[in-house]
Amino acid sequence: MSRRGRSLGFLLLALIAAVISAAIANGYGSRVVSGYGALRAVVVAGADLSPGKALGPEQISSALEVRRVPERFVPPGALAAPTEALGLVPQAPIPAGSYLLAAQLRPPRSRSTRPRGLGADLRPVEISVAGADSLLAAGPLAPGAKVDVVVTTEPDGSGPGRAYVAVAGVPLLALRPGAEGSGPGSPSVATLGLSRRQALHLIAAESFARQLTLLPGG
C-alpha cells in the first residue's frame, strides 16, 4: 500500500474512533441525566465565609462560585445565583467548597445596628468609584451626605461611550482609598446606602462600564 493510502486509512480510522467516542459520551450523558436529573446551577463558597459579616459586591464576585450539578444532588434551599446572597450575613462559618443555602444566611441585624440615616429598605454596599478627589475638594462630607453615581460606558463600534446617572441622591456612608492607595486619579471605595435593585444595577455596571463616578447629589 502506498504512503498516501496508509495516511487515508489512518485518517478514516481516526474519524471512526471520534464518532464512536462521541456516541459513547452522549449515551453516558443521557444515562446521567435520566438517573440523576438535569444539571442545575448552584452557588458554592470558593473561600471560607465568616459569620456576622454581610456579603458585599466584593465577596459576591470573589468568594462565590457557580457550578452545575445534577439536580438530585442539589440540597434544598441552595442558591442559584451569587446575587441572591447580596447584603445577607452568614449565621455560622461556611467552609470553602460548601453549597450556599438560604437557611445559612440572614438579613443584617435590626435597625439599631444599621448606620445612622439608612432607611429600612436600604443596605450598605461597597463599590469602586472615581471622582472622590473632586467630591472632597469643598471639605469633608457629613455621614449620609447625598451623592449621585454616574456611569461612563466604554466606546463601541456604534459610537463613543456615554455617561448617565445610574442612581441619584443616595447616602454616602464611607469613603476610603482603593487597593492602589490614595493619590490623584486613584479609584476609591465608597460605601453607599442602596436598595437591592440599585445595588444590583451598580454591580452590573461595574462589569461593563469604564468607570463609576460620584457627584454631589441633591
N, C-alpha and C positions, 0 to 999 in steps of 0.2 A: 504494500500500500504506500502511496506517495505521502510526502510530508504534509501536503495540503489536505489530503484525505484524512490523515490522522488528526489534524487540527480540527477539521469539521466534525469528526467523530467525537472528540473531546468536548467541543462546544455543545453538541447535541446532548451528550450525557449530562453536562452541567445544567442545561436548561431543564432536562427531565428531573434532575435532582432538586432544582429550585421549585418546580411545580409540585413535586411530592412533599417537600418541606412545608410549602405554603398550605397545602391541603391538610397536612397533619396539624399545623399551628391553628388553622381555622377550626378544625374539628375539636382540638383541645379547648380553644376559647369558647366554643359553643357549649361544650360539656361543663366548663367552669360556670358560665352564665346560667345554664339550666340547673346546676347543682347548688350554686351559692348566690345567685341573683345578679342583677346588673350592677355595674360599678357606680358608686356614689362618691361625690366629693365630700371630704370631711376635713376638719381643721385639726392639726396636730401641733403640739408645742415643740418648736425647734430648739428651744432653750428652756432652762428651768425658770418657772414663773413664781415669784414670791407673793405671799398673801398680803393683803392690805394696801396694795399699790394699784391704782387704776391703770388700765391698759390704754395708753395714748397712741397716736399715729405711729410714733417711733417703734413701739413694741409690736404694733399690729403688722408693720411691714418687715421687721427684722426677726421677731421671735415666734411668729406663727407661720405655719406652712399648710398648704392644701395638698392632700393626697386622694387618690381614687382607689377605693377598696370595694370588694363585693358587699352588697347591702346586708348579707347575712351576718357579717362581722361588725357592722356599724352599731355601736351601743345606743340605747335610747337617749335622746336629748343631745346628740353630737351636733356641733355647729357645722354648717356647710360653707360659711364664708367668714374670713377673719374680721370683716367689718361688723359682724354681729356681736363681737366682744368689745367694740369701741366704748371706752368710758366705764366699763364694768371692772369689778375688783375680784381677784381670786380669793376664795374663802379659806383655802389651805394651799400648801405648796403643791405645785403641779410639775412633776419631773419632765424633762425633755423626752420626747417620743410618745407622750400620752395623748390620747384623744382629748379634745377640749369640749366639755359638756356644759350645757346651760345650768345644770344644778351646781356646778363648781364656781359659778360666778354670781355676784350680787351687785346691785347699784351702789354708788358711793353712800356713805353714812348720811344720817339725817341732816337737815338744813343747818344745824348748829356747827357742823364741820365744813359746811360749804363756804368758800371765800365770800367775804362781805360784798354785798351788792350783786351777787349772782342769783338770778331767778331760779325758781324750782324747775323750770324746763330747760335750763342751761347746764353745761358741764365744762370744766376746764380742759382745753385741748391745746397741745403744743404744735406749732407749725414753724417752718423755716421761712424767714421774710427778709426783704431788703428794705432800705429806706429808713432804718432806725436812727441813723445819724441826723437826718433832716427832721425826723419826728421829735427828737430830743433837743433840737437846736434852741428852742424857746425856753428850755428848762425841763426839769424832771416832771413826769406826768404823775398825777394822783392815781392811786389804785382804782381801777374801774373806769378810767377815762375812756370815752368812746372813740373808736377808730374805724376806718373803712379798710377793707382788704381789696387791693386792685390786682387783678391777674393780667399779666402780659404774656401772650402766646408767642410761639416761635413762628417765623415766616414759613410759608409753604409755597407750593407751586402756583397757587392761585393769586398770591399777593403777599404783602407784608403782614407781619403779626399785628394783633390788635390788643388794646387794653380795655378792660371793663371792670366795673365794681362788682365783685363776686358776693360780698356781704357788706352791709353798711351799718354803722352805729352799734358795733358790738363792744363789750367791755374788754379792755386790756388789763389782764391781771398781773402779768410779769413780763419782763423783757431782759434777756441776758445774751452775752456773746455766743456765737455758734461754735462748732468744733474747731474752726480755723482761728479762733481767737478774735479779739477786738481789733478794730482798725478801719480806716476809710474803705467803704465798699464791701467790707466783710459781712456775710449774712449773719443774722441774729435769730434767736429762738424766742418767739412770742407765745405766751400763754393767753389764750382768748377764751371768753365765755361764749360758747356756741351751742345752738340746738343740734340735735342729732343730724338733721338734714343739712344744716350749714357745715357741720364737721365733715360729713361725707363728701359734700361738694368741694371743699378745700383740699381734702385728701386726694380726690381725683385730680384736681387742678395741679397739685404738686408733681404729679407724674407726667403731665404733658406741657406744662407752662414753662416759659423761660425763667420767670421769677414771680414771686408774690410780694407786693409792696404795701406797707402800712402808711396810711394818711390820716391826719386828724379828722375825726368824724363829727357829725352834728349832734 
